[in-house]
Amino acid sequence: MQQASGQESRRAPRWGVTALFTLSIVLAACSDEAGPVGLDATQAGGARTAQRPPDLPGQRPERPQFPGGVGCGWQAASDINVTNIAFPDDSAKYWVATVPHTPGTRLRIDGRFGHMRYFSFNVYDPLIRPVDALADAELVPADAEQSNPFVDERAPLGGSYTAYVEFGPKPETPAPNTMYSGVIPTGANAAPNPVGTAIMYRSYVPEAGFDFEGGVGLPVLTLETADGSQTLLPYADCAEPLIPTGGGVVPDPGLNDLLLTVDLPDALLGLVTIPTATMPPSTRVFYGLPTTALQILGNALGVPLGEEASGLPLSGGGGFLSNLHNDYATVGFARRFGSAYVVRARAPSWRGAAGVPWGREQMRYWSICQNEFLTQRFVDCARDEEVALDAQGFFTVMVTDPADRPEWATAENGITWLPWGPFPDGLIIYRHMLPNPGFDQAIQNVPQGTAPEAVLGDYTPVGAYCYAAQLVQAPASAAALFEGCRDATLDRGEQTGLLTGLQPTGVPPAE
């Protein structure tokens, strides 16, 4: 089914060795600590422009399609209502395959360059951390006379490429179009990966009139001998995998759209506390699962535990099926501190932004999502082109229950509104994808142990709670709203720990 990009595409289904490993992948996609891919300013790639000629008649191996996605090389796909976990982005769709590590074999991936802002492949270790990746602009076309359309804006789309996953350690000089998956990062060292490899294919922001496959179908997978001389397992082609919708047979229950309309009853506020938030809100960069665990434990105890987890086993490397081409800043919130909040920062430019030459944008893509920590669901997201900017080039995102949304919280007033959802906590995730190497204020450039604002400057997403005095009437500007909310938040002082006894006395209650 084809659909337009923009608001409609954000409502499309999205995300989500042995069958058990596949299920753990589905029940376990978000950020990482890796820096940007080494692309120059002309390699940040992909919206169709007037300069592009008609599509090329690219080819994929001819394979049968079976009902329900049976035999499909991609065993699972993201779905907004069924597998909305692991903090996905609603402007993307993900497909997952799992392949056992069999000596003397490799996985071949045959695909085409489609109509989308970005696509990539990542491979993962058993702890669902990325170990290697290929971005669209890194792929060499199958026809040596063709140019990669995510590098050259005048090159036609539709052409073919072939990529590989080698089951072994990555050499100092990797082969073209090749990923390696044979080791598990363990800080300064690496351990053999004896189990298998999960591969994730991502597609972001299809062009108008196209679905997330970009008009070229899903890449086709083949298990073959390491030298490519013999096909061992030619996976079937498919339009939709078996998991979670039975190849598209299971109807969409509309759960996420329902959650967008739900208000958490005021009587329940403060009864459930989750230690993902500080007061005042703090901005943090995601580096890996051990660091995140330390931060949450410190929030719960009311005692900072530090963020240097490099000495811990299996530290670093990201997690939550993170993408090596993304890095993330997070700002946590909790209803016990207030039921309305705002996040503000200067907005970087993106591929396709008005007045920004192709390849000169500050990054390929960015987005803001309102999430819930325990379930790892996103409630709603707004990507770069959907976010309102004020005259100073800043965005201001407001999150409330639908019933509490001020009538003036609109894009016309420089405010992007997102629903909180029926959760006691909120977690803003701010994505930066494939920054231009000349853009120093990217999240990818924040070393672990460094305060984000020291690198990001006014590109740092800063959070604040808004109370009745700030919401009673329309502010003079989005900036004025944020300043008032920030002042009101700071006036309430520092509150830490899950126990009320740990909170300072004399602090005005949240309104």
RODO-2510 file (C-alpha; in nm, 4 decimals, decimal comma):
residues 511
     n   res          X          Y          Z
     1     m     0,0000     0,0000     0,0000
     2     q     0,1361     0,3401    -0,0942
     3     q     0,0881     0,6489     0,1142
     4     a     0,2040     1,0062     0,1240
     5     s     0,4806     1,1258     0,3480
     6     g     0,4166     1,3865     0,6178
     7     q     0,1422     1,3603     0,8761
     8     e    -0,0184     1,0602     0,7062
     9     s     0,3039     0,8612     0,6919
    10     r     0,3520     0,9089     1,0663
    11     r     0,0438     0,6958     1,1253
    12     a     0,1639     0,4014     0,9149
    13     p     0,2601     0,0671     1,0760
    14     r     0,6118     0,0724     1,2174
    15     w     0,8289    -0,1313     1,4437
    16     g     0,8322    -0,3267     1,6021
    17     v     2,0270    -1,7901     1,5930
    18     t     1,6734    -1,9106     1,6588
    19     a     1,3108    -1,8170     1,6817
    20     l     1,3776    -1,7250     2,0470
    21     f     1,6529    -1,4835     1,9390
    22     t     1,4147    -1,3298     1,6842
    23     l     1,1496    -1,2811     1,9524
    24     s     1,4035    -1,1152     2,1812
    25     i     1,4876    -0,8748     1,9021
    26     v     1,1200    -0,7873     1,8527
    27     l     1,0605    -0,7490     2,2263
    28     a     1,3743    -0,5722     2,3042
    29     a     1,5540     0,0454     1,7968
    30     c     1,7290     0,3820     1,9275
    31     s     2,0682     0,5437     1,9694
    32     d     2,4373     0,4840     2,0073
    33     e     2,7691     0,6274     2,1099
    34     a     2,9371     0,6040     1,7717
    35     g     3,0364     0,9162     1,5831
    36     p     2,9114     1,0132     1,2398
    37     v     2,9902     0,8084     0,9332
    38     g     3,2825     0,9574     0,7467
    39     l     3,0811     1,1289     0,4766
    40     d     3,1727     1,4625     0,3272
    41     a     2,9271     1,7488     0,2806
    42     t     2,7955     1,6031    -0,0457
    43     q     2,7195     1,2606     0,1044
    44     a     2,4325     1,3313     0,3347
    45     g     2,1737     1,2148     0,0877
    46     g     1,8388     1,1478    -0,0634
    47     a     1,5226     1,3385    -0,1437
    48     r     1,4159     1,3370    -0,5069
    49     t     1,4773     1,6700    -0,6785
    50     a     1,3897     1,8241    -1,0134
    51     q     1,7404     1,7450    -1,1366
    52     r     1,6949     1,3681    -1,1111
    53     p     1,6222     1,1713    -1,4289
    54     p     1,3614     0,8904    -1,4321
    55     d     1,4242     0,5835    -1,2183
    56     l     1,6560     0,3104    -1,3366
    57     p     1,5117    -0,0376    -1,3966
    58     g     1,7092    -0,1948    -1,1129
    59     q     1,6860    -0,5668    -1,0506
    60     r     1,6566    -0,7969    -0,7505
    61     p     1,6782    -1,1783    -0,7495
    62     e     1,3476    -1,3355    -0,8469
    63     r     1,2084    -1,5217    -0,5473
    64     p     0,8604    -1,6546    -0,4684
    65     q     0,6301    -1,4791    -0,2250
    66     f     0,4291    -1,6934     0,0162
    67     p     0,1120    -1,5969     0,2073
    68     g     0,1624    -1,4511     0,5523
    69     g     0,5269    -1,3712     0,4944
    70     v     0,6297    -1,7367     0,5314
    71     g     0,9894    -1,7952     0,4257
    72     c     1,0638    -1,4245     0,4076
    73     g     1,4237    -1,3331     0,4844
    74     w     1,2947    -1,0471     0,7008
    75     q     1,1285    -1,2222     0,9935
    76     a     0,9837    -0,9222     1,1770
    77     a     0,8847    -0,5627     1,1062
    78     s     0,8015    -0,2621     1,3184
    79     d     0,4374    -0,1873     1,3862
    80     i     0,3123     0,1175     1,5726
    81     n     0,0429    -0,0731     1,7597
    82     v     0,1954    -0,4160     1,8155
    83     t     0,5706    -0,3705     1,8542
    84     n     0,5960    -0,0072     1,9586
    85     i     0,8875    -0,0791     2,1927
    86     a     1,2621    -0,0082     2,2088
    87     f     1,1911     0,3646     2,1564
    88     p     1,1254     0,3692     1,7803
    89     d     1,0739     0,6777     1,5632
    90     d     0,7371     0,7045     1,3925
    91     s     0,8874     0,8484     1,0727
    92     a     1,0691     0,5209     1,0151
    93     k     1,0009     0,1556     0,9585
    94     y     1,2351    -0,1269     1,0554
    95     w     1,2711    -0,4856     0,9332
    96     v     1,4666    -0,7510     1,1270
    97     a     1,6350    -1,0735     1,0175
    98     t     1,8348    -1,3169     1,2315
    99     v     2,1034    -1,5402     1,0851
   100     p     2,3070    -1,8090     1,2682
   101     h     2,6845    -1,7879     1,2574
   102     t     2,7742    -2,0774     1,0297
   103     p     3,1435    -2,1188     0,9398
   104     g     3,2197    -2,0683     0,5723
   105     t     2,9035    -1,8683     0,4937
   106     r     2,7969    -1,5076     0,4464
   107     l     2,4706    -1,3206     0,3941
   108     r     2,4083    -1,1408     0,0655
   109     i     2,1666    -0,8465     0,0504
   110     d     2,0308    -0,7415    -0,2907
   111     g     1,8371    -0,4158    -0,2966
   112     r     1,7614    -0,0987    -0,4873
   113     f     1,7963     0,2727    -0,4097
   114     g     1,4434     0,3850    -0,3224
   115     h     1,2419     0,7046    -0,2778
   116     m     1,3177     0,7879     0,0851
   117     r     1,5198     1,0314     0,2947
   118     y     1,7495     0,7618     0,4364
   119     f     1,8016     0,3869     0,4589
   120     s     2,0630     0,1697     0,6231
   121     f     2,1621    -0,1721     0,7508
   122     n     2,2896    -0,2442     1,1038
   123     v     2,4112    -0,5739     1,2508
   124     y     2,3810    -0,6505     1,6241
   125     d     2,5345    -0,8627     1,8958
   126     p     2,3235    -1,0819     2,1304
   127     l     2,2835    -0,7835     2,3655
   128     i     2,1110    -0,5960     2,0779
   129     r     2,3960    -0,3452     2,0443
   130     p     2,5122    -0,2461     1,6949
   131     v     2,8533    -0,3748     1,5875
   132     d     2,8647    -0,2522     1,2267
   133     a     2,6496    -0,0638     0,9763
   134     l     2,6192     0,0628     0,6209
   135     a     2,4454     0,3905     0,5365
   136     d     2,2811     0,4423     0,1975
   137     a     2,5528     0,6841     0,0852
   138     e     2,8245     0,4245     0,1563
   139     l     2,6853     0,1675    -0,0875
   140     v     2,8546     0,1214    -0,4239
   141     p     2,5976     0,0615    -0,7025
   142     a     2,6016    -0,2779    -0,8738
   143     d     2,6601    -0,1054    -1,2081
   144     a     3,0032     0,0577    -1,1931
   145     e     2,8895     0,3231    -1,4426
   146     q     2,6093     0,4429    -1,2145
   147     s     2,6377     0,6957    -0,9307
   148     n     2,4919     0,6501    -0,5865
   149     p     2,1803     0,8749    -0,5782
   150     f     2,2328     0,9405    -0,2060
   151     v     2,5686     1,0948    -0,2929
   152     d     2,4854     1,2617    -0,6256
   153     e     2,1519     1,4474    -0,6306
   154     r     2,1439     1,4279    -1,0117
   155     a     2,1779     1,0489    -1,0220
   156     p     1,8610     0,8467    -1,0873
   157     l     1,7023     0,6355    -0,8155
   158     g     1,6004     0,2725    -0,8609
   159     g     1,9432     0,1300    -0,9376
   160     s     2,0692    -0,1878    -0,7717
   161     y     2,3267    -0,2568    -0,5024
   162     t     2,4590    -0,5729    -0,3354
   163     a     2,5810    -0,5742     0,0242
   164     y     2,7209    -0,8499     0,2449
   165     v     2,7410    -0,9563     0,6083
   166     e     3,0600    -1,1471     0,6855
   167     f     3,0554    -1,3624     1,0009
   168     g     3,3886    -1,2618     1,1459
   169     p     3,5831    -0,9709     1,2970
   170     k     3,6024    -0,6485     1,0985
   171     p     3,9397    -0,6136     0,9247
   172     e     4,1449    -0,2971     0,9305
   173     t     4,0483    -0,2399     0,5666
   174     p     3,6892    -0,3620     0,5222
   175     a     3,5642    -0,4734     0,1829
   176     p     3,3232    -0,2437    -0,0033
   177     n     2,9530    -0,2851     0,0768
   178     t     3,0386    -0,5240     0,3596
   179     m     2,9477    -0,5400     0,7298
   180     y     3,1089    -0,7677     0,9867
   181     s     2,9374    -0,9244     1,2844
   182     g     3,1656    -1,1738     1,4518
   183     v     3,2561    -0,9992     1,7781
   184     i     3,0784    -0,8621     2,0841
   185     p     3,2105    -0,5242     2,2073
   186     t     3,3183    -0,5404     2,5735
   187     g     3,4675    -0,1965     2,6314
   188     a     3,8319    -0,1954     2,5268
   189     n     3,8180    -0,5587     2,4141
   190     a     3,5922    -0,7825     2,2073
   191     a     3,4675    -1,1370     2,2527
   192     p     3,3715    -1,3864     1,9823
   193     n     3,0057    -1,3910     1,8886
   194     p     2,9098    -1,7592     1,8968
   195     v     2,5345    -1,7226     1,8592
   196     g     2,4108    -1,5367     1,5566
   197     t     2,3559    -1,2006     1,3978
   198     a     2,0516    -0,9776     1,3906
   199     i     2,0327    -0,7495     1,0867
   200     m     1,8035    -0,4475     1,0795
   201     y     1,7018    -0,2606     0,7656
   202     r     1,5704     0,0923     0,8247
   203     s     1,3808     0,3293     0,5994
   204     y     1,3039     0,6905     0,6976
   205     v     1,0618     0,9421     0,5467
   206     p     0,9425     0,8044     0,2124
   207     e     0,8765     1,0593    -0,0569
   208     a     0,5198     1,1656    -0,1262
   209     g     0,3239     0,8869    -0,2948
   210     f     0,5501     0,6067    -0,1706
   211     d     0,5418     0,3686     0,1242
   212     f     0,8396     0,2902     0,3438
   213     e     0,9813     0,0524     0,0831
   214     g     1,0359     0,3569    -0,1367
   215     g     0,8795     0,1982    -0,4438
   216     v     1,1551    -0,0647    -0,4837
   217     g     1,0443    -0,3465    -0,2527
   218     l     1,2366    -0,4948     0,0369
   219     p     1,5975    -0,6067    -0,0101
   220     v     1,6232    -0,9788    -0,0825
   221     l     1,8406    -1,1991     0,1424
   222     t     2,0525    -1,5002     0,0458
   223     l     2,2752    -1,7205     0,2604
   224     e     2,5681    -1,8345     0,0482
   225     t     2,9179    -1,9724     0,0782
   226     a     3,1840    -1,7252     0,1916
   227     d     3,3244    -1,6952    -0,1615
   228     g     2,9794    -1,6510    -0,3176
   229     s     3,0179    -1,9567    -0,5387
   230     q     2,7167    -2,1455    -0,4045
   231     t     2,3714    -2,0470    -0,2820
   232     l     2,2813    -2,2219     0,0434
   233     l     1,9490    -2,0655     0,1428
   234     p     1,7602    -1,8363    -0,0969
   235     y     1,5081    -1,6664     0,1300
   236     a     1,1669    -1,5868    -0,0125
   237     d     1,0702    -1,2358    -0,1205
   238     c     0,7988    -1,0651     0,0802
   239     a     0,5971    -0,7477     0,1107
   240     e     0,5458    -0,7884     0,4889
   241     p     0,7061    -1,0424     0,7292
   242     l     0,5237    -1,2946     0,9414
   243     i     0,5829    -1,1082     1,2705
   244     p     0,3859    -0,9268     1,4056
   245     t     0,0899    -0,9045     1,1654
   246     g     0,1051    -1,2403     0,9893
   247     g     0,2267    -1,0815     0,6690
   248     g    -0,0305    -0,8030     0,6909
   249     v    -0,3262    -1,0319     0,7675
   250     v    -0,3875    -0,9150     1,1263
   251     p    -0,5863    -0,5890     1,1210
   252     d    -0,4521    -0,2736     1,2808
   253     p    -0,6118    -0,2400     1,6279
   254     g    -0,5446     0,1341     1,6381
   255     l    -0,3984     0,1178     1,9890
   256     n    -0,1497     0,4000     1,9545
   257     d    -0,4039     0,6411     1,8074
   258     l    -0,6267     0,5615     2,1045
   259     l    -0,3461     0,6369     2,3501
   260     l    -0,3013     0,9798     2,1922
   261     t    -0,6441     1,0790     2,3228
   262     v    -0,6161     0,9434     2,6780
   263     d    -0,5672     1,1684     2,9812
   264     l    -0,4197     1,0266     3,3002
   265     p    -0,6764     1,0981     3,5766
   266     d    -0,5593     1,3655     3,8196
   267     a    -0,6335     1,1323     4,1101
   268     l    -0,3544     0,9048     3,9946
   269     l    -0,0910     1,1751     3,9682
   270     g     0,2027     1,1085     4,1964
   271     l     0,0892     0,7557     4,2907
   272     v     0,3399     0,5994     4,0532
   273     t     0,6937     0,7321     4,0379
   274     i     0,9545     0,6199     3,7873
   275     p     1,3142     0,7366     3,8381
   276     t     1,3790     0,8654     3,4869
   277     a     1,3359     1,2329     3,5744
   278     t     1,5219     1,4892     3,7798
   279     m     1,4003     1,8230     3,9103
   280     p     1,4889     2,0505     3,7423
   281     p     1,5004     1,8418     3,4210
   282     s     1,8454     1,7410     3,3005
   283     t     1,9695     1,6784     2,9466
   284     r     2,1661     1,3599     2,8930
   285     v     2,3273     1,1858     2,5975
   286     f     2,2689     0,8134     2,5527
   287     y     2,5948     0,6151     2,5419
   288     g     2,4905     0,2644     2,6393
   289     l     2,2834     0,0485     2,8683
   290     p     2,5198     0,0456     3,1733
   291     t     2,5410     0,4257     3,1765
   292     t     2,1637     0,4554     3,1526
   293     a     2,1208     0,2096     3,4398
   294     l     2,3583     0,4152     3,6578
   295     q     2,1690     0,7358     3,5804
   296     i     1,8332     0,5830     3,6726
   297     l     1,9679     0,4312     3,9934
   298     g     2,1140     0,7698     4,0877
   299     n     1,7782     0,9355     4,0229
   300     a     1,6042     0,6804     4,2458
   301     l     1,8482     0,7225     4,5334
   302     g     1,8804     1,0960     4,4987
   303     v     2,2573     1,0568     4,4808
   304     p     2,4476     1,1159     4,1535
   305     l     2,6404     0,8002     4,0644
   306     g     2,8321     0,9473     3,7732
   307     e     2,8122     0,8576     3,4081
   308     e     3,1505     0,6959     3,3483
   309     a     3,0632     0,3325     3,2861
   310     s     3,3644     0,2494     3,0685
   311     g     3,5078     0,0219     3,3375
   312     l     3,1948    -0,1915     3,3585
   313     p     3,1675    -0,5225     3,1711
   314     l     2,9905    -0,4902     2,8369
   315     s     2,9860    -0,1114     2,8691
   316     g     2,9294     0,1220     2,5771
   317     g     2,8145     0,0225     2,2341
   318     g     2,4650     0,1642     2,2566
   319     g     2,1686    -0,0675     2,3027
   320     f     1,7921    -0,0912     2,2460
   321     l     1,8700    -0,1922     1,8841
   322     s     2,0406     0,1432     1,8344
   323     n     2,1413     0,2777     1,4950
   324     l     2,5079     0,3603     1,4396
   325     h     2,4045     0,6596     1,2297
   326     n     2,2012     0,8190     1,5111
   327     d     2,2882     0,9718     1,8448
   328     y     2,0349     1,0853     2,1017
   329     a     1,9872     1,3346     2,3807
   330     t     1,7150     1,2645     2,6348
   331     v     1,5226     1,4795     2,8843
   332     g     1,3102     1,2979     3,1442
   333     f     0,9928     1,4277     3,3080
   334     a     0,7472     1,3033     3,5723
   335     r     0,3933     1,4094     3,6565
   336     r     0,4844     1,4337     4,0258
   337     f     0,6764     1,7481     3,9272
   338     g     0,4120     1,8870     3,6887
   339     s     0,1656     1,7839     3,4186
   340     a     0,2853     2,0120     3,1389
   341     y     0,6359     2,0633     3,0089
   342     v     0,8320     2,2248     2,7282
   343     v     1,1632     2,1510     2,5569
   344     r     1,3457     2,4197     2,3579
   345     a     1,6615     2,4349     2,1446
   346     r     1,8009     2,5870     1,8281
   347     a     1,7076     2,3671     1,5321
   348     p     1,9726     2,2300     1,2949
   349     s     1,8978     2,2276     0,9227
   350     w     1,8065     1,9007     0,7536
   351     r     1,8022     1,7421     0,4087
   352     g     1,5202     1,9061     0,2171
   353     a     1,4859     2,2166     0,4363
   354     a     1,3762     2,5275     0,2453
   355     g     1,6687     2,7372     0,1280
   356     v     1,9317     2,4768     0,2230
   357     p     2,1313     2,3457    -0,0762
   358     w     2,1329     1,9685    -0,1207
   359     g     2,4283     1,8277     0,0737
   360     r     2,4858     2,1483     0,2743
   361     e     2,2389     2,0734     0,5536
   362     q     2,3726     2,0316     0,9065
   363     m     2,2400     1,6768     0,9268
   364     r     2,0340     1,4288     0,7313
   365     y     1,7462     1,4121     0,9769
   366     w     1,6366     1,4976     1,3300
   367     s     1,3239     1,4389     1,5346
   368     i     1,1607     1,4813     1,8756
   369     c     0,9585     1,1987     2,0324
   370     q     0,7535     1,1787     2,3517
   371     n     0,8165     0,8355     2,5023
   372     e     0,7435     0,6292     2,8118
   373     f     1,0389     0,4593     2,9755
   374     l     0,9096     0,1284     3,1148
   375     t     0,7075     0,0240     2,8101
   376     q     0,9613     0,1874     2,5725
   377     r     0,6684     0,3145     2,3655
   378     f     0,6599     0,6396     2,1812
   379     v     0,3338     0,8277     2,2185
   380     d     0,3917     1,0676     1,9300
   381     c     0,6810     1,2222     1,7382
   382     a     0,7500     1,5253     1,5221
   383     r     1,0305     1,5157     1,2686
   384     d     1,2354     1,8102     1,1477
   385     e     1,0009     1,9264     0,8711
   386     e     0,6978     1,9007     1,1030
   387     v     0,8442     2,1055     1,3889
   388     a     0,7513     2,4739     1,4121
   389     l     1,0437     2,7188     1,4312
   390     d     1,0277     3,0727     1,5648
   391     a     1,1946     3,3789     1,4146
   392     q     1,5163     3,2968     1,6035
   393     g     1,5356     2,9480     1,4512
   394     f     1,4433     2,7688     1,7756
   395     f     1,1840     2,4980     1,8281
   396     t     0,9622     2,4809     2,1362
   397     v     0,7852     2,1491     2,1968
   398     m     0,5039     2,1401     2,4546
   399     v     0,3705     1,8159     2,6049
   400     t     0,0405     1,7967     2,7947
   401     d    -0,2696     1,5809     2,8098
   402     p    -0,5072     1,6711     2,5238
   403     a    -0,7588     1,8263     2,7659
   404     d    -0,4876     2,0503     2,9091
   405     r    -0,3501     2,1775     2,5782
   406     p    -0,3758     2,5566     2,5653
   407     e    -0,5614     2,6770     2,2578
   408     w    -0,2635     2,8983     2,1718
   409     a    -0,0158     2,6047     2,1685
   410     t    -0,0007     2,5934     1,7886
   411     a     0,2560     2,5944     1,5114
   412     e     0,1444     2,9449     1,4173
   413     n     0,2740     3,0587     1,7566
   414     g     0,6010     2,8675     1,7203
   415     i     0,4924     2,5784     1,9444
   416     t     0,4798     2,2113     1,8473
   417     w     0,2387     2,0216     2,0736
   418     l     0,2629     1,6500     2,1553
   419     p     0,0291     1,4451     2,3781
   420     w     0,1684     1,3064     2,7033
   421     g    -0,0193     0,9747     2,6872
   422     p    -0,1618     0,7749     2,9811
   423     f     0,1725     0,7445     3,1605
   424     p     0,3154     0,8894     3,4827
   425     d     0,6455     0,9717     3,3154
   426     g     0,7627     1,1313     2,9935
   427     l     1,0914     1,0885     2,8109
   428     i     1,1811     1,3247     2,5294
   429     i     1,4214     1,1626     2,2830
   430     y     1,5942     1,4003     2,0431
   431     r     1,7608     1,2316     1,7427
   432     h     2,0524     1,3553     1,5333
   433     m     2,1249     1,1491     1,2201
   434     l     2,4354     1,1631     0,9995
   435     p     2,5558     1,5132     1,0842
   436     n     2,7660     1,7019     0,8348
   437     p     3,1286     1,6765     0,9551
   438     g     3,1400     2,0565     0,9493
   439     f     2,8564     2,0829     1,2035
   440     d     3,0272     2,0808     1,5434
   441     q     2,7089     2,1057     1,7536
   442     a     2,5880     1,7512     1,6803
   443     i     2,5102     1,5086     1,9606
   444     q     2,7682     1,2735     1,8056
   445     n     3,0393     1,5200     1,9101
   446     v     2,9657     1,5075     2,2855
   447     p     3,2308     1,2878     2,4553
   448     q     3,1164     1,0746     2,7446
   449     g     3,1647     1,2639     3,0681
   450     t     3,1183     1,6045     2,9011
   451     a     2,8152     1,8213     2,9744
   452     p     2,6025     1,8321     2,6567
   453     e     2,5713     2,2122     2,6625
   454     a     2,9510     2,2454     2,6494
   455     v     2,9425     2,1068     2,2941
   456     l     2,5886     2,1645     2,1716
   457     g     2,5556     2,5246     2,2930
   458     d     2,2086     2,6565     2,2164
   459     y     2,1381     2,3388     2,0151
   460     t     2,1045     2,1675     2,3558
   461     p     1,7446     2,0590     2,4266
   462     v     1,6530     2,2181     2,7610
   463     g     1,3420     2,1123     2,9503
   464     a     1,1114     2,2906     3,1960
   465     y     0,7726     2,2393     3,3602
   466     c     0,4873     2,4815     3,2989
   467     y     0,2393     2,5624     3,5737
   468     a    -0,0943     2,7461     3,5868
   469     a     0,0591     3,0944     3,5856
   470     q     0,2398     3,0205     3,2594
   471     l    -0,0600     2,8595     3,0881
   472     v    -0,3434     3,0963     3,1783
   473     q    -0,2927     3,3206     2,8761
   474     a    -0,1020     3,3237     2,5522
   475     p     0,2624     3,4285     2,5914
   476     a     0,4211     3,7024     2,3838
   477     s     0,6306     3,4392     2,2064
   478     a     0,7461     3,0801     2,2298
   479     a     1,0696     3,2092     2,3831
   480     a     0,8765     3,3982     2,6482
   481     l     0,6752     3,0859     2,7295
   482     f     0,9908     2,8831     2,7791
   483     e     1,1574     3,1501     2,9919
   484     g     0,8538     3,1718     3,2187
   485     c     0,8301     2,7947     3,2547
   486     r     1,2027     2,7616     3,3165
   487     d     1,1937     3,0294     3,5895
   488     a     0,8947     2,8613     3,7554
   489     t     1,0732     2,5268     3,7437
   490     l     1,3928     2,6602     3,8987
   491     d     1,1910     2,8359     4,1717
   492     r     1,0752     2,4963     4,2941
   493     g     1,4300     2,3943     4,3734
   494     e     1,6064     2,0628     4,3389
   495     q     1,4029     1,7509     4,4145
   496     t     1,5667     1,4113     4,3960
   497     g     1,4928     1,0555     4,4950
   498     l     1,1733     0,8530     4,4884
   499     l     1,0920     0,9059     4,8581
   500     t     0,9122     1,2246     4,9530
   501     g     1,1400     1,2546     5,2553
   502     l     1,4318     1,3126     5,0219
   503     q     1,2658     1,6171     4,8681
   504     p     1,3505     1,9608     5,0137
   505     t     1,0926     2,1174     5,2420
   506     g     0,9258     2,4456     5,1582
   507     v     0,9079     2,3671     4,7871
   508     p     0,5808     2,4893     4,6322
   509     p     0,3727     2,1923     4,5157
   510     a     0,3274     2,1281     4,1470
   511     e     0,0083     2,2930     4,0232
***
